[in-house]
Amino acid sequence: MKDGFVNLCNPGPRRAGIIVSEINVMKDINIVLLNYKCKDDIVRAVESLVTDIADCPYDVQITVADNSQNCDGMKEALVRFPGVLYIDSGGNVGFGKGNVMGFKASKARYYFALNRDTVIPENSKTVERIINFMDTHPRIGCIGPKLQNMDGSLQYSCYRFDLPSILIKPLKQINFDQKYTWVRKHADKLIMKDFDHNETRPVDWVLGAAMVVRKEVVEEIGWFDDRYFMYLEDADWCHRMWEAGWPVYYVHDIVIKHVHARDSAKVPGIFKALFKNKLARIHARSWFQYLLKWRGNHRFYKSKI
């Protein structure tokens, strides 16, 4: 693990506040949004990013990786955002694999996975502050910002590697934590309700809706494990970071708004969900893959209080 930091930035031409993608030009950050038939959400997120980086001193690439083969006109909708890179992933290849295709399309010092249903607050200089934070703390491998619901209330976005809590995670996804006290107890521990979210600190893992990863981390441990089609690839990636000695941090004073529609919870009841809700089945499969991969290794790193 490297103690220092080398700025490999080679600024490229700017146009409308966005960096034009060039082959072999190292960006400061590559922000990837993954589309799957959610064009309007992507456009809203890109608009907020474009506004945020209008006066940014860093070399920023915005990339949209499209898992829907442009069936919703995503590519055409991005024409009004010069410099935004569009990548057709060739089909619905999953969350991790789609993001990685976007990351690989433009090399950067930092890779930022950002959900399509996010909005950067106005006048926040969020992207600039993310880069400044990572530059100032070269031993931190990954950060997750504070996420807020659109009404400004806190959204829990950092987690513990707590085996009992992870074991009941599928029950939380179908809202059993709202029905049963014993499920809520473990669910609350999993999402770290018992710590002050107005504090920047190391945590076991951060939500993949907004996570920033250092280039050196990728070079050492690789990308998202694409065996997870969707869900828990963020937990797995952060687990690998900690195993390699790269801390993961929750940063409380960098804030992003997140709609956070939990589609895997829309069908009530565990058996009905598994039979009727495809996303609930995908979530269950990822949960099983995660437990199998990390069996015998569910220790806390830095998030135990």
N, C-alpha and C positions, 0 to 999 in steps of 0.2 A: 504494500500500500504506500502511495506517495504522500510525503509530508508537505511538499510544495505544490506549486501551481504555475503552469506556463500558459500565457495567453496566446492562443494560436489563431486569434481572429485575423482574418484578412478581409477588410470591409469591401463590399461590392457596391454596385450602383444602387441608389435609392429611387423609388418611384412611388408617389402617393403615400409615403410613410411606411412602406413595406419593402423589404429587401427582395430584389429579383434573384431567383435561384440560379446559381451557376455551378457547373460541374467542378468538383474538387475545391470549392471555396468553403472554408470552415466558418460556419455561422456561430454566433454566441449562443443562440438558443433556437431549437426547432420545436415549434408548438404544433402538436398533431391532434386534430379533431377527427373522429371516426363517424362516418355517415352510414346509416342503414334506414333509408326511406324517411329521413327526418330533415329534409332540406331547409325548412323554415327555421328550425332550431339552430342549424349550422350557420345560416346567414346571420341570425341574431348574434350568435357567439362571435363570429368573425367581425361583425360591425363593432362590437364592444372592444375586441382586440385591436382593430385598426385605430380606433380612437385612442386607446391606451398607449400605443407605441408611436403616436404621431410625432412626438419630440424625443423619442428614445435615442440615447447615444449609442446603443448597441445594435449589432447586426442580427436582425430578427427574421426568422422564416416561419410563416404560417403555412401548414400543410393540411389538406383535407384528404384523408384516405377514404375511398368510397367502396363500401361493401355491397352496394345495391346496383352496381353496374350502370349507373346513371339513369335508372328507370324513373327517377323523380326530377330529372333535369338539373342535378346538382352541379355538373360541370358548367352549364350555361349560366347558372345563377351566380357563379363566382367570377364571371367575366368582368364585372364592375369593380373587382378588387385586384388591381394589377399586382403581380408578384406573389399572390397566393398560389401555392403549388397544389395541383389536383392529381391524385393518384388513384387509378382504377385498380382495385385489389383483385379483380377477376371473379368476384362472387362473394357470398357471405362466408368469409374465412374465419370469422370469430373476432372477439375484442382484442386479444393479445396479438394475434398474427397480423390483423389489420393495422394496429398501431405500429407494430414493428416495421411493416412495409413503408409506413409514413416516415418513421424515424430514419430508416436507411436511405430514403430518397434525398435527404439533405444532411450532411454531416454537421455536427454541432458540438460545442463544449457542454451543452446541457440539453436534455431531451425532456419535453414537457407533455405528458399525456393529459388532455383536457377534454372532459365530456362535452357532448354537443349541447346539453341543456344547462350551460353555464353562462354567466354574464359577468364581465369585469366592471366593477363600479367606476363611475366617471371620476376623472381627476385623481385617480389613485396611484398612477404610475406603477401598477402591479408588476408588469413584466420587468421593468427596470429594477425594481426593488428585489425581485426574486434573484436576478443575476447578481446584484450587489451582495445579497446575503450569501449566496453560494461562493462568490469570489472571496468574501471575508472569512468564510469557514471552510477551508479546503479539505478538511478531514471528514466532513459530513457527506455521505453518499447520496442521500435522498431527502427531500422535504415535501411536506404536504401543508398547504395553507389552511387557514380557518375557512370552513364553508358555512354559509348562512342560507337559510331559506329566503325566498323572495321578499318576505315580510321583515327580514332582518333578524329573525330568531336563529339560535344556534342549531347547526346540523352536526351531529356527532360523526367524526370522520377519521378518528384514530382508534386503534384497537390493541388488544392484548393477545399474545399467544397462550391463552389459557384453555387447556384441553377440555374441561367440563363445559365451558362456555362455547367453544367451537363445536362440541358434540351436539349442542342444542340449537346451533345456528339455523338449520332448516326450519325449526319451529318459529323462530323469530321472523323469518322471511314470510311466513304465512300468518303473521300477526298473533301467534299464540302468546307472545309476551304481554299482550293486552288483555288476555283472558286468565292466565294462570300465574300466580305469584312466583312459583319456583322457576318458571321459564324467564320471567322478568328479572329475577335476581341474577341469573347467569348472563342474560342479555345485557343488563346494565354494566356488569363487570367487563364483558367483552368490549363494549363501546366506551369504556372509561368514563362513566358518568360521575365517578367519585373523585375526579381531579379538576382543578381550576383551568378551564379552557382559555383563560386570559393569561396563560403562561406558555412560553416557548420552552420545549423540553424534548428529550429523546423518547420515542415510543416504539412499540414493537412493529406496527405497520400502519400505513396511511392508505386512505381510500384511493383507488385508481381513478376516481373522477377528476382528480387534480393532483398529480404527483410529478416532481421534477427530479431527474436522475442525472448524475454526473457522468461524463464520457468515460472517465477512468474506471468507473464501476462497471459499465457495459463491457469494456475491454477485458476486465477481469472475470466477471461472472456470466456475461451474456445478457440477452434480452428477456422479455416475458417468455415463460415456458408456454409454447403454443399448443401443448397437449390440453390445456384448459381452453375450451371454446369460449367460455365467458364465466365470470365470477371466480374469485379467490386467486386469480393470477397475480393480483396486487399483493396479497398475503404471502404467496410463494416467493415473489421477487424480493420483497423486503426480508423474508426469512433468509434467503440466500445472501443478501447484503450483510446482515448481521453475522452470519457464519463466516463471511470473508473479512470481517472487521470494519465494515463501513456502516456507521451509525445512521439511523433514520430519525428525522426530527419533524415534530409538529410545530409550525410557526404561527403564533396566534395573531400577530399584527399585520399579516398579509391576508386579505379577505377577498373571497370570491363568492358570488351568489350562485346557487345551484337549485334548480327546480326539483330534481331527485324524485322522479316517478319510479316507484318500485313495482315494475310490471310483473315480477315473479310472485307478488303477493295478491294479485287481483282475483284469484280464485280461492275462496275460503275453504279450509279443511285440508289436511295433509294428503288424504287419498284422492279427493276430488282434484286437488292441485296437480298431483302427479299424473293423473289421467287426462286432465283437460287443459293444463297450462304447460306449454312447451318450455317456457323459460324456467318454471319451477323444476321441471325434469332436468334441464341443463344445470341449474343451480345444485341440485342433489348430486348429479354426476361429478361436478367439480369438487363438491364437498368431500365425496368419497375419494376422489383422486388425491386431494390434498392430505386427507388423513392417512392414506396408504403411503404416500411419498414421505411424509414426515413422522411416521409412526416411531415412537420411542424418542422423539426429539421435539417436545412441545414446551421447552423451558422458556421462561421470561428472559428478556434481554434488559431493557431499560424502563419498562413501563409498569413494573410492579411497585405498588405503594405500600 
